[in-house]
Amino acid sequence: MDVFTGFNVARQAFDLLKVIRDGRDESLIREAAGELSEKITELQMLNAELSGLYQAERQVTMELREQKKKIEMFAVMGSNYELHTTDGGSTVYRLKKTDNENFQYHYLCAHCYSESRIAILQPKPERSQHAGFFIHYCPQCKNEYRMQKVPFSELPQTVRPFPH
């Protein structure tokens, strides 16, 4: 049903009320009263349907407002980061440098960042080195990133190049 159907049903109900009010024939009045009862039931069903649509629309509006709020928050937070390529060739985002002397970089997952999520990369606890680089991972999407070179003294003997 749509709004126009509701208007038509209401108009029909109003016409039936006129028949009942102006009618002189008892059987015609009873028939009109029965039809009026059907039209009232039809209007009640339409009202329930419209109420459901209204509630669904309100829910969608609330969800869109929440998404907008998240996007705006990400835009503010995300503007503090810049694209960065690590020593290992991985592309990540890192916090922009400040004038603070005790400044420490932290890195964000590029995949999550592209989906408007802030996910700080963490050092991988087991097997934290691979091919001479420290490995960090994203706790949300589980992507791994080669970061800084492992100092020569920390490389396993089997990975160290032969001295010349």
C-alpha positions in Angstrom: 0.0 0.0 0.0 1.1 3.6 -0.5 -0.1 7.0 0.7 -2.5 7.4 -2.3 -4.2 4.1 -1.5 -4.7 5.4 2.0 -6.3 8.6 0.7 -8.6 6.6 -1.6 -9.6 4.3 1.3 -10.3 7.3 3.6 -12.4 8.9 0.8 -14.4 5.7 0.4 -15.0 5.5 4.1 -16.1 9.1 4.2 -18.6 8.4 1.3 -19.9 5.4 3.3 -20.4 7.6 6.3 -22.6 9.9 4.1 -24.6 7.0 2.9 -25.2 5.9 6.5 -26.1 9.4 7.7 -28.4 10.2 4.8 -29.8 6.7 4.2 -33.4 5.8 4.8 -33.2 2.1 3.8 -32.2 -0.1 6.8 -30.5 -2.8 4.6 -28.6 -0.1 2.7 -27.4 1.4 6.0 -26.3 -2.1 7.3 -24.4 -2.8 4.0 -22.7 0.6 4.2 -21.8 0.0 7.9 -20.2 -3.4 7.0 -18.2 -1.8 4.2 -17.2 1.1 6.5 -15.9 -1.5 9.0 -13.8 -3.1 6.2 -12.4 0.3 5.2 -11.6 1.2 8.8 -9.7 -2.1 9.1 -7.9 -1.4 5.8 -6.9 2.1 7.1 -5.7 0.5 10.4 -3.5 -1.9 8.4 -2.2 0.9 6.2 -1.5 3.0 9.4 0.5 0.0 10.8 2.4 -0.4 7.6 3.2 3.4 7.4 4.3 3.3 11.1 6.7 0.4 10.3 8.1 2.3 7.3 8.5 5.4 9.5 10.4 3.4 12.2 12.6 1.8 9.5 13.4 5.2 8.1 14.2 6.6 11.5 16.6 3.6 12.1 18.3 4.2 8.7 18.6 7.9 9.6 20.2 7.1 13.0 22.7 4.7 11.3 23.6 7.3 8.7 24.2 9.9 11.4 26.4 7.4 13.2 28.4 6.6 10.1 28.8 10.3 9.3 30.1 10.9 12.9 32.6 8.1 12.5 33.7 9.4 9.1 34.2 12.9 10.5 36.1 11.5 13.5 38.4 9.5 11.2 38.9 12.6 9.0 40.1 14.6 12.0 42.3 11.7 13.4 43.5 10.6 10.0 44.7 14.0 9.1 47.5 13.5 11.7 49.1 10.7 9.6 51.1 10.6 6.4 51.9 7.8 4.0 55.3 6.2 4.7 57.4 3.5 3.1 59.3 1.4 5.7 62.9 0.1 5.3 61.4 -3.2 4.3 59.4 -1.7 1.5 56.0 -1.8 3.2 53.6 1.0 2.8 52.0 2.2 6.1 50.8 5.4 7.6 52.7 7.1 10.4 52.0 9.9 12.8 53.3 13.2 11.4 56.4 14.4 13.2 55.9 17.1 15.9 58.3 19.5 17.6 58.2 17.3 20.7 61.7 16.1 21.6 60.4 12.8 23.0 58.5 12.1 19.8 58.0 8.4 18.9 56.5 7.3 15.7 53.7 4.8 15.6 52.4 3.2 12.4 49.0 2.4 11.1 47.8 -0.4 8.9 47.4 0.9 5.3 44.6 -1.6 4.6 42.5 -0.5 7.7 43.3 3.1 7.0 41.8 2.8 3.6 38.6 1.5 5.2 38.6 4.5 7.6 39.8 2.5 10.6 42.7 3.4 12.9 44.7 0.2 13.6 48.1 0.7 15.2 50.7 -1.9 14.0 52.2 -4.2 16.7 55.5 -6.1 16.7 54.9 -9.7 15.9 55.7 -11.7 19.1 56.7 -15.0 17.5 59.1 -15.1 14.6 59.4 -11.3 14.8 62.1 -11.3 12.0 61.8 -12.3 8.4 64.4 -11.8 5.6 66.4 -9.4 7.8 63.5 -7.2 8.8 61.3 -6.9 11.9 57.7 -7.8 11.3 54.7 -5.9 12.6 51.1 -7.0 12.2 47.7 -5.4 12.3 45.6 -6.6 15.2 42.4 -6.0 13.2 43.0 -7.4 9.7 46.1 -9.5 10.5 48.2 -8.1 7.6 51.9 -8.2 8.2 54.4 -5.5 7.4 58.2 -5.6 7.1 59.5 -2.7 9.1 63.1 -1.8 10.1 66.2 -3.8 9.3 67.3 -6.2 12.0 70.7 -5.1 13.2 73.5 -7.4 12.0 74.3 -8.5 15.6 70.7 -9.8 16.0 70.6 -11.8 12.8 70.7 -15.5 13.3 74.0 -17.1 12.2 72.3 -18.9 9.3 71.1 -15.6 7.8 74.4 -13.6 8.2 76.3 -13.1 5.0 79.8 -14.6 4.7 82.5 -12.1 5.6 84.6 -11.0 2.7 
